[in-house]
Amino acid sequence: MLAGLLLIAGFVALNRELLYSQKLAPYVFVAPFIITFVVFFAYPMITTVLMSFQEITGSGSTWVGFKNYQDMFANKNFYTAVQNSAVYMVLTCAILIPVPMVLAYIAESKFTKAGKFFKTVAFMPVLCSVVVAGIIFRMMFSELDGALMNQARGLFGLEPITWLKGSSTSMFAMVLLCFWRWTGMNMLYYMAGLKSIPAELYEAADIDGANAFQKFTKICLPLLKPTTIYVLTISIYAGLSMFTESYMIFGGNNSPKNYGLTIVGYLYRYGFEKVDKFGFASAVGLVLLVGSLIITLVQLWITGTIGRKGEKA
């Protein structure tokens, strides 16, 4: 590839009139995107597909057909990872859409005092490193009696528990970290959407005697649909691709009884922690890609973004 680029550069250097060609100019402007797409997406994608049908070792690679996929679907840890990622995705979507929407509506309300301060405080967790946040949450959910969450239980007369050694409590810790970090970002999206709503609609609603709840449900919710679809789409992707949060909360990729194992963590386990499993990890990555694509397309079809133009007409 480098040799090809050098040949192109040499050809252009010998034919300087090409630099001033109006026919060539559009291709020059789109060339950075095309090169980036080919090098960082198309080539890795093709390579990953080929690797998923191979057994790759230090001495070379061997074509094994669908063996990697058969081994993956026969491994119970794969289904555990898929279940954990699916539950995490559903819970985060259920929280990170309505809560930021309501908070953004309150922050943008003309009756809210110190709105700028509220927005700043809500956005600050986004700037925090996920590594630092994960370590802090690991200490918060420690099994020690002095851990923050056990102290909170003590206020209600409850005994300390081992938060990160239970299925539901482990998921609660990961979802809470996601909620803390990304609420401010989703608020930012919804505040941008709220600013695009014409003020005349609110004025007309005031004349008709609508209260704040009616204006929210009859004006904001329908007109915020494009923003909601976007937030839902990126939340689905973020939920299925979550890895770092779980890795930092549990201090590694080996959580008790795989309570924190996600599909990306499963890929990482076989792609980097085990030897000679790159082909298997490639198969896992492709299944994750196809699954995410299917879920996203179904979501876009249900919300009417794609596939329903004829019905609307």
N, C-alpha and C positions, 0 to 999 in steps of 0.2 A: 504493500500500500504506500509506503514511504517512497519507494522507487517511482511509483506512478505519479505521486504528487510532484516529485522532482522533475519528471518528464514534462508534466503540464507546465510547471514554472519555466522550464527551459524553452518550451515551445512558445510561450507567451513572450519571453524575453527576446526571442528571435523575431517575433512578429508584433512589434510594439503597437501597430495600428489597431490590434484587437482590444487594447485598453480603452480606445475611444469609440468602439463599435456600439451603436445603440441596440443592435440585435443581441449582442453578447451580454450587455449590462444586466438584464433580468436574471440570467443564469448565474452571474457573479454574485448577485445579492442573495439568491436562494442557496448558493453553494455551501455556506457555513451550516445551515440547517440540514441539508442533505448529507453532508459529511458526518455531522454529529449523529444523525439518525442511523446511518449505516454502521458507524464505528461503535456506538454505545447502545444500540438497540437491535438493529437487524442482525448484525453479525453475532452478538451474544445469544440472541434468540435461536438462530439456526444452530449454533454450537450446542446450546443447551438441549435442543430437541435431539440432536445426534447423540449427545452424551447420555441421555436418558435410556437409550437402547444399548448402552455399552457398559462393560465392567472395566473400570479404569484403575490401573495399578501403577506402581512406580516404574515398571518395566515396559508398559504399553497399555493398549486398550484391546478389548475383545468384544465382538458383537454378540449380545445375549438376547436380542429381541425384546419381548415383553416381560422378561424375568424380573426386572426392577419394579415394574408396576404390580406384578403378581405378589412379590415379597412385601411391597408396601401395603396392599389391601389385605394381606394376611397378618399384618402386624397390629396387635390390639392397641399399641401406643399411638399408632396413627389415628385411630378413631377417638382416642382420648384427646389428642391434640386438636382434632377437628371440632370436637364437642366443646372444648374449652374456648377455642377461638370464636365459634358460633355464638355461644352464650355471652362471651365478652362483647362481641359486636352488637348483639341485640340489646344488651343492657346499656351500653354506651350510647347507642342511637336513641334509645328511649329516654335518656337523661339529657344528652347534649344537643337536643333539638328544642324541646319545649322550654327548658329552664333558661338557656341563653336568649331565646326569643322574648320571654316575659321580662327578663332582666334588661334587655336592650330597650324594650318598650317603656319600662319604668325610667331608665336612664335618660331616654330622649324626651320624656314627658316634660312639659313646661312647668309642671307643678313640683318637679323634683329639685330639691336644693343640693348644692355641691355635686352636681352631675359629673363634672369633669374629674373631681377627686374619685368618685365612685368608679368611673371608667378606668382611671389609671390603676387603682387598686385591683380591679377585676382582671386587667391585662397583665399585671406584673408576673404571675406564675408562668405565662407563656415564655417569658425571657429566661426562666430558670432552666438550667441544664437538666435533662431527664436523668442523667447519672446522679447528680446531686440530689434531685428530688427522690429518686429511688432509694438512695441510702437513707435519707431522712425518714421516708415512709417505712423502711425496714426497721429502723429504731422505734418508730411510733407503734408498730404492730409487733414488737418483740414480745416474747413470752414472759419476760421479767415482770415482777409486780410493779416496778417503777416506770414501766413503759406508759406512754401517754394514753393509749387506748385502754389499757388495763386500769389506769387511774380514773379514766372516765367511767368505766364500769363500776369502780369502787364508790363513786358518788351516788350510785343507785343501789348500793348494797350487794352488788354482784361479785362473784369470785373471778379472779384473773383466769384467762384462757390462753391457749396457744393458738394465736390467730392464724399463723402461716402453716399450721398443720391440720387444718380442716378445709373441706372442699368449699363450702359457702363463704367462710370467713376469708379464705385466700382470694376468692373472686371478688369479695367486697373490697379488699385492700387494693387490688389492681384497678377496679372500676373507680374507686375513690380518687386514686392518683390521676387517672385519666380525667375525671370530672374537675379536679383542682387545676390541672394544667391547661385544659382546652376550653373551659367555659368562656374565658375572656376572648379567645380567638373567634369562637362562634358568635359571641356578642358583637364583635367587630363586623362580621358579615351581616348580621341582622340590622345593626345600626346603619350600615350603608344602604340596605334595602329600605329601611324606614325613611331615610332621607330622600329616596326617589319617589315616595308617595306624595302626590300634590296636596298642598295645604288646603286647597279649596274643598276637598272632600271632608276634611275635619270641620271646616267652617260650616258646610252644609249640614253635617251631622249635628253640630251645636244648635243650629237654627231649628232642626227637627226635634231637639230635646234629647238626643242620645247621650247616654252616660259613657264613662270610660270603658266599661266592659263591653258595651254594644259597639263602640268604635273599634275596639280591639278585634272583636269577632267578625264584624261585618265589613271592616275596611282593611285592617292590617293583615289578618290571616289570608284572605284571598289574594291580596296584592303581594304578599311575601312568598307566594308559592314558588317562583323561580329560585329565590334564595334558599328556601327550605329544601328543594330538590338538590341544589348544589351541596348544601351542608350534609344532607343525607348521603349523597354519593361519596363525598370524601370521608365521612364517618364510617361508612361500610368498608372502604379501603383501609382506613386506619385501624379499624377493629380487627380485620383479618390479618393485617401485616404486623400486629403488635408483637414486639419481642424484647426490646430494651427495658421496658418497664418491669416485665416479669423477671428478666435476668437480674436486674439490680435489687428488686424487692427480696428475692430469694437468695441473693448472693451467688448466683450461678444458674446453670441451665438444668440442674438436677433438683427440682423441688420435691418435697415429700409426696409420695404416691402420684407424682406427675400432676399435682393440682395446678401448677403454674405453667405446664407445658403447652405451648401454642404451636400452630402449624409451622410458623417460621422458626421457632425454637427446635422443632422436630427436624426441620431442614438443616439448621445449624449443627445439630447433634451429629448427623450423618455426613454433612459436608465438610466439617472442620474438626470435630472432636474425635471422629473415628477415622481409621486409615482405609484407603482404597474403597471409599463409598461415594465418590463424586457422581457416578452414574445414578445411584439410588437417590442422592440429594437432588439431582437434576430432574428426576421423575417427580419428586415431591414438589419442586418449584413449579413445574408445568401444571400439575393438578391444582395447586393454589391459584395459578394464573387463570386457568379455565374456570375454576369455581368462582373466583371473584368476578370474572367477566359475566358469567351467567347470572349471578345474583344482581349485579349492577344493571344488566339489560332488563331483567324482570322488574326491578324497581322502577326503572325509567318507563317501562311499558305500563305498569300499574298506575303511575302518576300521570300518564298521558303525554309524556315527553316525546316518546317515539311510538310508532305503530298504530296511532289512532287518529290520524288526520282525516281519513275517510269518514269516521264516525262523527267527528266534529262538524264536518261539512254537511 
